[in-house]
Amino acid sequence: MAIIQGLGLQSAPAAGFADPNSLHRGLARWNRSRLSPSVPRQDWRLELSRDQRMQHKEGEFIEAFRAQVQDAVAAVPTDPDGFIAWFEGLKESGPGQWDPLFDWLATEADMDQMRWFLTQEAAGEAGFDDLVAMTQVKLPARPKLELARNYWDEMGRGNMGGMHGPMLDMTVQGLELAPTIEGTLWQSLALANTMTAFATTRRYAYHSVGALGVVELTAPTRVASVAAGLKRLGAAPKLRKYFDLHAVLDVEHSKAWNAEALMPLAQEHPETLPAIAEGAIMRLLCGEQCFEAYRAFLWAGAQTGQTLLRESA
């Protein structure tokens, strides 16, 4: 079966914008602000005006990105079995899969290089639990239930010690990482901005279902490599726990997502399949561009790498 190949979309997350650095840093700051719990303020009208302006920028970005992938996903099967087979095939042949970065992290990266990589990843982490929670609003019953089960796992099934977000925070704190928007490559910010746009904007709800599902599908091999690299470098088990867990758990999450979220939508709401396919491919393209940017930084040598980061800032 032909999976999406040869897209020629290496710059897709830039989506034709002349200054993706400014775009994605601005969106990242806005997302951090608007999603943080707050209390009523006197300047709420100014906040609404800002939100309208930023939503317009976000929408222009997402629509330009969509325009670059629509032709590529036009031939995706629309029958339920064919669609699921296509989706599952993305694990092997989707954009960014089997990137050599991850074998290198597992076998060669030193601790400073690993810490830099994890800092980028932490800064671009949009919070899978929150994305799932926002995506499930008003979905049909079976997909909604599957996203609820997935969310409950993310929440440690009610046990704070099992919550996935704090596990990653433990790694960040234990390795003394300091993720910031200003110190992050724009490609990583673009990934988080894309996922946040999908989950917070109801016209992209099914894009979010596809994007979150493809994360579950493709993450296990990558996080296993990160876990192996951390173990090789002597990181304590508690600092590897997040990666060790997802290397195993996401395999089961992916099977359940495909069977209980994607299959019912394919059977009962086939009109959602183009959006699901677009969301999956857009998420993979964001990842692919991150991996390429990370390799350019990590493999270029310290001086060239610092130049790349300054140019991205």
N, C-alpha and C positions, 0 to 999 in steps of 0.2 A: 504494500500500500504506500502511495506517495504521501509523505508527511510534508509540511511546509519546509521547503528547502530553497536555497539560493535566493532569498528574498531581496538581497541588495539593500537592506534597510539598516545598515550599521549605525546610521545617525538618527534612527527613527525617534528615540525619545527626545531629541532636539526639535523634531517635527518642523524643520524649516525656520526656526526662530534664530535671528542673527546673534542673539546674546543669551544662550541657554543658561549661563552662569547666573546672570541677574534674574532671569525668569524663575529658576528653581530655588534659588536662595530666598527670593521674595515669597514664593508660594510656601516654602518650608516654614518661614517665620510666621506667616499668616496661619498655617495649619496648626502650628504649636500654640499660637495665641487663641484661636477660635475654638479649639477642642479642649482647652484647659478649663476645668470648672471655675466658676467665678460667682460674683454676687452682683446685683443690679448697680449700675453706675449712672451718673448724671449725663455722661457723654454717649448714651446708647444710640442716639441718632447718628453720631459720627461713626460709631462702630458699624451700624447698618450700611452707611455709605461706603465705608471701607470694604465690607463684605461683598457688596454688589460689584464694586470695582474688581476685587480679586476673583470673584466667581466668574466674571467675564473673561479675565486672563486665563483662569483654569479651563473654562469651556473652550476657548480658542485653542489652547494647547491640546486638550484631549481630542477635539474634533480634527485638528491637523494631523495628529498621530493616527487617529482612526482612518483618515483618508489614505494613509500610506499602507495600511494593512488590508483594506477592504477587498481589493482585487485578489490578494493572496489567499484569503479565506473564502472566496466566492464558491469554490468547488468542494468545500467541506461537505461530507454526506449529511443528509437531513433525515434519513431513517434512523430510528433509535439505536439499533445495533451498530450500524455503520458509524454513527456519530461517536458512540462510546469507544469503538475500536480506534477511530481517528484520534480521539482525545488521549487515550492510553498510549498511543504510539508516540505522542510528544515526549514521553520519558526518554526514548532512545534517540529520536531524530529532531526534536524541537530546537529552536534557536538557543545557543548557549550550553547545550548538553555536552557533557564530557569535556568541558574546558580544561586544558592542561594546568590551569592555576591550582586545581584542587589536589591533583597528585603531588604537585610541588609543595603545597602546604603540608600535606601528610608526611612527606619524606625529606624535604630539604630546607624549608623556611627556618630561619632562626627566630628567637623569641621577639626581637624588635620588629621583624617583618610580620610575624603573626599578630602582634599587638596592633600594628598599623592596620592590618586587614580587618581585625575585629572592631577597631574603632570606627572604620568606615561602615561596616555592617551595622553596628549599634546605632550610629547616627542616622542611618537610612531605615531603621526598623520602625514601621508604622504601628506596630502592636496588633498581632494577628487576632488576639481575643477581641479587641475593640472593633476591628474590621468585620469580624464575623457577626458580632452583636448588631452593628449598624446595618449590615447587609440583609439580615434575616427579617427585617421589618416588613410585614404584609406579604411575605412570600407564600406560595401555596403550601398546604399543610405538610406534605411529606418532606420537601426540601427544608422547610422551616424546622421540622423536628430534627433532621440530620444536622443542620447548623447549630441547633440547641445542644445536641449531644457533643458536637465538636467543641462548642464554647465551654461546656461543663468540664470536659477534659482539660482545656486551657486553664480553667479555674481550679485545677487540682481536685475536681469533684468535691469541692467544698472544704478542702484542706489547704491552708495557707502554704504549708511546706511543699505542696505539690503544684502550686501555681507556676505556669511556665514563664510568665513575664519576670517575676522575681528571681527565677533561676538564671535568666540572662543577666539581670542586674547584678547577681552574685559574681558572675564572670567579669563583668565590667569593673566592679569594685575590687575584686581579688587581683586582677591584673593591672589595676590602677590606670584604667583607660579614662580618657576625658573627651568623649565625643561632643563636638560642637558643629553647628551649621557652617560656621566660618572655616572650619578645618576639614570639611568633607568635600570630596569631589562631587561636582554637580550631577554626575551620572547616578550616584547613590541617592541623592536627594530627589532626582527625577523618578526613581523607582517608588520611593515612599509617597511622593506627590501623586503619582498615577494611582496607586492603590487607595490612597485617601480620597481622591476624587471619585473613584468608582463606588466606594462604600458610603460616602456621604451624600451622593447625588442620586436621586431615585431613578432618573432616566438611564443611569449606568448600573443599576442593581444587578442585572444579569451579566454585565461585564465583570462585576465583582465576583459573582458566583464562579465564573470561568477562571478568573485570576487567582482566587483563593484555592480553587480545586487544583490548579496546575502547580501551585506551591506545594501542596500536600503530595502531589504526584512526583515531583522532581527533587524535592529537598533531601530525602534520605541519603543518597549517595554523596551529596556535597557535605552535609553536616557530619557524616561518618568520617570523611577525610579531615575535616577540621578537628574532630575529636581525636583522631589518630595522631595528628600533628601536635596537639596539646599534650597528649600522653607522652609522645616521644620527647617533648621538651620539658617534661617533668612537672606539668601543671597538676595540682591536686585534684582528686576525683570530683570534689564539689564544684570545681571550676569547669569541669568537662560535662557536668550532669545534663545541662540543657542540650548539648549536642548529642551525647550518648542516648538520651531519651528520644529525641526526634528522629534519630537514625532508625529506630525501631517502630515507634508509635505512629509516625507519619505514613508508614506503609499501610497500616490498618485504617488510618484515617482516610487515605486516598481510596481504598477499596469501598469504604462505606459512603464516601462523598459521591463516587461515581454511580453506585448502586441506588442510593437513597435520595440524592439531590439531582444529579444530572439525568439519570434514566427517567425518573418521573416527569421532569421538564421536557425531555425529548419526546416522550409518549403523549403527554397531555397538553404541552405548550410548545410545539415545534417552532413557533414564531420567535422564541427566545434564543434559538440555537446560534444564529449569526452573531448575536451579542456575546454569548458565552464563548464562542470561538475567538472573536476579536479580543475579548478580555484575556483569554489564555495566551494568545500570541503576543499581545502587547506586554504582558507581564514577563514573558520569556525574553522578549527583545530588550526590555529594561535590564534584566539580569545579564544578558549577553554583553550589553554595552558596559555594565559595571565590571564584569570580569576582564574585558579587554582593557579598560582604564586601569584597573588594579594591576594587571600584568605590566602595562606600560610604566607604571610607577615603580613597582617592586623589582622589576627586572632591568630597569634602565640604569641603575647605579644611583647612589645617594644624591649626587649633585643634580643629575638630570631629573630625578624624581622630585626633588624639592622645587625645581623650575616648573614641572608639570602642576604641582599643587598650587604654586603662586599664580600660575596662569589660570587655574580653575577658580581661584578665590575672587 
